[in-house]
Structure formats: C-alpha cells, structure tokens
Amino acid sequence: MKKFLGILLLTLFFFPTYSISEINEKKAEKTKLWTKCKPEKGVDVNFKNDKDNLSTEDLDDLLTGNTLVSVDRWGTYAIYYPSNKNTVGWMPKEHSKGKQDWTIGTVTFENDKYCRQWVDWGSGEKINCWKAYEGEKRIDMRSFYFVCKNGIPDGDQHIVFPGNLFNIKYSGSGKSTGKLNQDNEKVKIIWEKYFSNYTK
C-alpha cells in the first residue's frame, strides 16, 4: 500500500492535472490578444456609464444560463452559456443557410473580467479577456459592451436573453467534429428586430 501511495504522489508531482474549464488570466495577458481591439466600422459606442464596469458576480449572473447575441467583423453571432465554466458559440445566420460554423469553449469570471477560449474557432483558440460595461438600450433590451485592455469595445452592442433562446442542441466540440441545430424562426425574429442593419 505504501509503495502504491508513493507511486501515486510521484505521478501527481510530475504530471499534475488541470481542469479544462479553468482559464488562467495571467496566461491570457501574455497572449496580448485582448489588448488589440479596433473600433468596428459604423458602430457608435454609447456607454450608460463608462466609469463602472461589471463585477465578477455581475458577469456570472448576466451570462450563466443565458444567450448573448451580437455582431463583430466576423458577422452576427450567438453564445450560449450552459454553465459558468462552459459555453458554445455559433453563427446563427450562417446556420440558417445550412452552414455548420460553431464551437464549444470554456469561460471564467474573475477579477471583474470575463475570459473565454474556443476549441474550434481559430480567432479564439487563445485566451481572450474583457471588462464589461452597460450601454444604452438597444430597442427594448439592455445592452453591454465587452471592452479590451486598450479601452475599445469588441464589436457592437451585446444583448443577453434569458435561457437557451434559440433552443440549440449540439453534439461534439465544433464544426469539424459535431453538429449543432437551432430554431431558425427565432433567429430570424431576433436579428431582424435588433441587428437588421447587418447583412452578414
């Protein structure tokens, strides 16, 4: 028994285990990806209050169990957060056309920041972190900006809807290994109402 415990301790020492659902913020800072946000063309940024960013608890409460929708230079996208450690992102408009463009990922909320890492999207395979600020209302919904270290928001306003808004179901880890289904009618309704000025 002692010999077994000795081998076990040596194994843990030389081969430590890490949870894939944890993101190291210091590692994110080393990548410097979240320092390089550029203003999106045609986006007028209107903070409700640019002095107070959301806290760790605020971010967790806002996103966990809910669906975020927004637009950036890659197009319209949605992110569902089934837990405060895991997430899935996809391009709803592209999906409506029959194109599988999605990935699972991991998230953390700490130090008043939101950090995320994707599995199957090259632009997010490295860790990215943001601070979040509330923006002015978009139509009838609260909006938020996710801001990079250089103070520039990433993309347009973000809207967060309760629950699994588009009723997505998925298997696998992304477009190269699995499949995702969504409610196309709900996608059409949401994007025509809140982001009709975007074609992609």
C-alpha positions as CSV (number, residue, x, y, z in Angstrom):
1,M,0.0,0.0,0.0
2,K,2.8,2.4,0.9
3,K,4.5,1.6,-2.4
4,F,1.3,2.4,-4.3
5,L,0.8,5.7,-2.5
6,G,4.4,6.6,-3.2
7,I,3.9,6.0,-7.0
8,L,0.6,8.0,-6.9
9,L,2.3,11.0,-5.3
10,L,5.2,10.9,-7.7
11,T,2.7,10.7,-10.6
12,L,0.8,13.8,-9.4
13,F,4.0,15.7,-8.8
14,F,5.4,15.1,-12.3
15,F,2.1,15.0,-14.2
16,P,-0.2,17.5,-12.4
17,T,-3.9,17.5,-13.5
18,Y,-5.6,20.6,-14.7
19,S,-9.3,21.3,-15.3
20,I,-10.0,22.2,-18.9
21,S,-12.8,24.5,-17.6
22,E,-10.4,26.9,-15.9
23,I,-8.7,29.8,-17.7
24,N,-5.6,31.4,-16.4
25,E,-5.9,35.2,-16.7
26,K,-2.2,35.7,-16.5
27,K,-1.8,33.4,-19.5
28,A,-4.4,35.5,-21.3
29,E,-2.4,38.6,-20.6
30,K,0.7,37.0,-22.1
31,T,-1.1,36.4,-25.4
32,K,-1.9,40.2,-25.6
33,L,-4.9,39.4,-27.8
34,W,-7.3,41.3,-25.6
35,T,-5.2,44.5,-25.9
36,K,-5.8,44.9,-29.6
37,C,-9.4,45.7,-30.1
38,K,-10.1,48.0,-33.0
39,P,-13.2,50.2,-33.5
40,E,-15.8,48.5,-35.6
41,K,-16.8,50.3,-38.7
42,G,-20.2,52.1,-38.4
43,V,-20.5,51.4,-34.7
44,D,-21.4,54.4,-32.4
45,V,-20.4,53.5,-28.9
46,N,-22.8,54.8,-26.2
47,F,-21.9,53.7,-22.6
48,K,-24.6,54.2,-20.0
49,N,-21.7,54.6,-17.5
50,D,-18.1,54.3,-18.7
51,K,-16.7,54.6,-15.1
52,D,-18.2,51.4,-13.6
53,N,-17.6,48.1,-15.2
54,L,-19.5,44.9,-14.2
55,S,-18.1,42.9,-11.3
56,T,-17.2,39.3,-11.3
57,E,-20.6,38.4,-9.7
58,D,-22.4,40.7,-12.2
59,L,-20.8,38.9,-15.2
60,D,-21.6,35.5,-13.8
61,D,-25.2,36.4,-13.1
62,L,-25.6,38.1,-16.5
63,L,-24.3,35.3,-18.7
64,T,-24.6,31.9,-16.9
65,G,-27.6,30.0,-18.3
66,N,-28.3,32.7,-20.9
67,T,-27.7,33.6,-24.5
68,L,-25.7,36.5,-25.8
69,V,-26.1,37.9,-29.3
70,S,-24.1,40.5,-31.1
71,V,-22.1,41.4,-34.2
72,D,-18.4,41.9,-34.9
73,R,-16.2,42.0,-38.0
74,W,-16.8,38.2,-38.5
75,G,-20.5,38.6,-38.7
76,T,-23.6,38.0,-36.4
77,Y,-23.0,35.5,-33.7
78,A,-24.6,34.0,-30.6
79,I,-23.1,32.5,-27.5
80,Y,-25.0,30.2,-25.0
81,Y,-23.6,29.6,-21.5
82,P,-25.0,26.4,-20.1
83,S,-22.8,26.9,-17.0
84,N,-20.2,29.3,-15.6
85,K,-17.4,27.2,-17.0
86,N,-18.6,26.1,-20.4
87,T,-20.1,27.7,-23.5
88,V,-21.0,27.2,-27.1
89,G,-20.7,29.9,-29.9
90,W,-22.1,29.8,-33.4
91,M,-23.0,32.0,-36.4
92,P,-26.9,31.9,-36.5
93,K,-27.3,33.5,-39.9
94,E,-24.8,31.1,-41.4
95,H,-26.6,28.2,-39.8
96,S,-29.9,29.3,-41.3
97,K,-28.2,28.8,-44.7
98,G,-27.1,25.3,-43.7
99,K,-23.5,26.1,-42.9
100,Q,-22.2,24.5,-39.7
101,D,-20.0,27.2,-38.1
102,W,-19.8,26.7,-34.3
103,T,-17.6,25.6,-31.4
104,I,-17.7,24.8,-27.7
105,G,-15.4,26.7,-25.3
106,T,-14.5,27.5,-21.7
107,V,-15.1,30.6,-19.7
108,T,-14.2,32.1,-16.3
109,F,-15.4,35.1,-14.4
110,E,-12.7,36.6,-12.1
111,N,-11.1,39.9,-11.2
112,D,-14.1,41.7,-12.7
113,K,-13.3,40.2,-16.2
114,Y,-14.8,37.7,-18.5
115,C,-12.2,35.3,-20.1
116,R,-13.0,32.9,-22.9
117,Q,-11.3,30.3,-25.0
118,W,-12.7,28.4,-28.0
119,V,-11.9,24.9,-29.3
120,D,-12.7,25.1,-33.0
121,W,-12.5,28.8,-33.9
122,G,-9.0,30.0,-34.8
123,S,-9.7,33.5,-33.8
124,G,-10.4,32.4,-30.2
125,E,-8.2,29.4,-29.7
126,K,-6.0,31.6,-27.5
127,I,-7.4,33.1,-24.3
128,N,-9.2,36.4,-24.6
129,C,-10.4,38.6,-21.6
130,W,-12.7,41.6,-21.4
131,K,-14.2,44.0,-19.0
132,A,-17.9,44.7,-19.5
133,Y,-19.9,47.9,-19.3
134,E,-23.6,48.6,-19.7
135,G,-24.6,50.5,-22.8
136,E,-27.7,52.4,-23.7
137,K,-30.7,50.4,-24.6
138,R,-30.9,48.6,-27.9
139,I,-34.6,48.9,-28.9
140,D,-36.2,47.5,-25.7
141,M,-33.3,45.5,-24.3
142,R,-30.3,46.3,-22.0
143,S,-27.1,46.3,-23.9
144,F,-23.4,45.7,-22.9
145,Y,-20.0,46.4,-24.3
146,F,-17.1,44.0,-23.8
147,V,-14.0,46.1,-23.7
148,C,-10.4,45.2,-24.4
149,K,-7.5,46.4,-22.3
150,N,-6.9,49.3,-24.7
151,G,-10.4,50.7,-23.8
152,I,-12.0,49.9,-27.1
153,P,-15.2,47.7,-27.3
154,D,-15.0,44.4,-29.1
155,G,-17.8,44.5,-31.7
156,D,-21.2,46.2,-31.4
157,Q,-23.6,46.2,-28.5
158,H,-24.3,42.8,-26.9
159,I,-27.7,41.8,-25.8
160,V,-28.3,39.0,-23.3
161,F,-31.6,36.9,-23.5
162,P,-32.8,34.5,-20.8
163,G,-32.1,30.8,-21.2
164,N,-31.3,28.8,-24.3
165,L,-33.0,31.4,-26.6
166,F,-32.6,29.6,-29.9
167,N,-33.2,26.1,-28.5
168,I,-29.8,24.9,-29.6
169,K,-28.9,21.2,-29.4
170,Y,-25.4,20.1,-30.2
171,S,-23.0,17.1,-30.1
172,G,-19.3,17.1,-30.5
173,S,-16.9,20.0,-30.0
174,G,-17.5,22.1,-33.1
175,K,-17.9,22.3,-36.9
176,S,-15.1,19.8,-37.6
177,T,-16.3,17.1,-35.2
178,G,-20.0,17.5,-34.5
179,K,-23.3,19.1,-35.3
180,L,-25.5,21.9,-33.9
181,N,-29.2,22.6,-34.5
182,Q,-31.1,25.8,-33.8
183,D,-34.6,27.4,-34.1
184,N,-34.2,29.3,-37.4
185,E,-37.5,31.1,-37.0
186,K,-36.4,32.6,-33.7
187,V,-33.0,33.6,-35.2
188,K,-34.8,35.5,-38.0
189,I,-37.1,37.3,-35.5
190,I,-34.2,38.4,-33.2
191,W,-31.8,39.6,-35.9
192,E,-34.5,41.4,-37.9
193,K,-35.5,43.3,-34.8
194,Y,-32.1,44.1,-33.2
195,F,-29.5,43.8,-35.9
196,S,-31.2,44.4,-39.2
197,N,-28.6,46.9,-40.2
198,Y,-26.1,44.0,-40.7
199,T,-26.2,41.8,-43.8
200,K,-23.7,39.2,-42.7
